[in-house]
Amino acid sequence: MGFLVHPEGAVSIPDAAYRFCWHEPGAHVILAGTGDPGHLQVNAESLNRPDLPFEDRARLNALFGRVDDVVGN
């Protein structure tokens, strides 16, 4: 997943995950569990960033597009 972290993309893998989920059609709530105020701040910052670049989303969809269940298939 390191390909997601680059100057035009995500700042970290968790940042990429939050942004991917937040900008997924039909997603209205993204749950983030943490007991660390610093982590909560970083997570909130991710949700305020724009969608991942098209190329990154396309690569994620190519890798995981066939998964149709939360436990995989």
C-alpha positions as CSV (number, residue, x, y, z in Angstrom):
1,M,0.0,0.0,0.0
2,G,3.1,2.2,0.0
3,F,2.2,3.5,-3.4
4,L,-0.6,5.6,-1.8
5,V,1.9,7.8,0.1
6,H,3.3,10.5,-2.2
7,P,3.2,14.3,-2.5
8,E,0.0,14.4,-4.5
9,G,-1.6,11.5,-2.6
10,A,-2.0,10.4,1.0
11,V,0.3,11.4,3.9
12,S,0.1,7.9,5.4
13,I,-1.7,4.6,4.9
14,P,-4.3,5.4,7.6
15,D,-4.9,8.8,5.8
16,A,-5.4,6.9,2.5
17,A,-7.9,4.5,4.2
18,Y,-10.0,7.3,5.7
19,R,-10.0,9.3,2.5
20,F,-10.8,6.2,0.4
21,C,-13.8,5.3,2.6
22,W,-15.0,8.9,3.1
23,H,-15.2,9.5,-0.7
24,E,-16.7,6.2,-1.5
25,P,-20.2,6.6,-3.0
26,G,-22.9,5.8,-0.5
27,A,-20.6,6.3,2.6
28,H,-22.2,8.6,5.0
29,V,-20.4,7.7,8.3
30,I,-16.8,6.7,8.9
31,L,-16.1,5.3,12.3
32,A,-12.8,5.9,13.9
33,G,-12.0,4.3,17.3
34,T,-9.2,5.7,19.3
35,G,-8.4,6.7,22.8
36,D,-5.6,9.1,21.8
37,P,-6.6,12.7,21.2
38,G,-3.7,13.1,18.8
39,H,-4.9,10.2,16.7
40,L,-8.4,11.6,16.6
41,Q,-7.0,15.0,15.4
42,V,-5.0,13.2,12.6
43,N,-8.1,11.2,11.6
44,A,-10.3,14.3,11.4
45,E,-7.7,16.0,9.2
46,S,-7.8,13.1,6.8
47,L,-11.6,13.5,6.5
48,N,-11.1,17.1,5.5
49,R,-8.7,16.3,2.7
50,P,-9.9,15.7,-0.9
51,D,-10.4,12.3,-2.5
52,L,-7.4,10.3,-3.4
53,P,-5.9,10.9,-6.9
54,F,-7.8,9.0,-9.6
55,E,-4.8,6.8,-10.3
56,D,-4.6,5.7,-6.7
57,R,-8.3,4.9,-6.5
58,A,-8.1,3.0,-9.8
59,R,-5.2,0.9,-8.5
60,L,-7.1,0.2,-5.2
61,N,-10.2,-0.8,-7.2
62,A,-8.1,-3.1,-9.4
63,L,-6.6,-4.7,-6.3
64,F,-9.8,-5.0,-4.2
65,G,-12.7,-4.4,-6.6
66,R,-13.8,-8.0,-6.5
67,V,-14.2,-8.0,-2.7
68,D,-17.9,-7.9,-2.0
69,D,-18.1,-8.8,1.7
70,V,-16.5,-7.3,4.8
71,V,-14.7,-10.6,5.3
72,G,-13.5,-10.9,1.7
73,N,-14.4,-13.5,-0.9
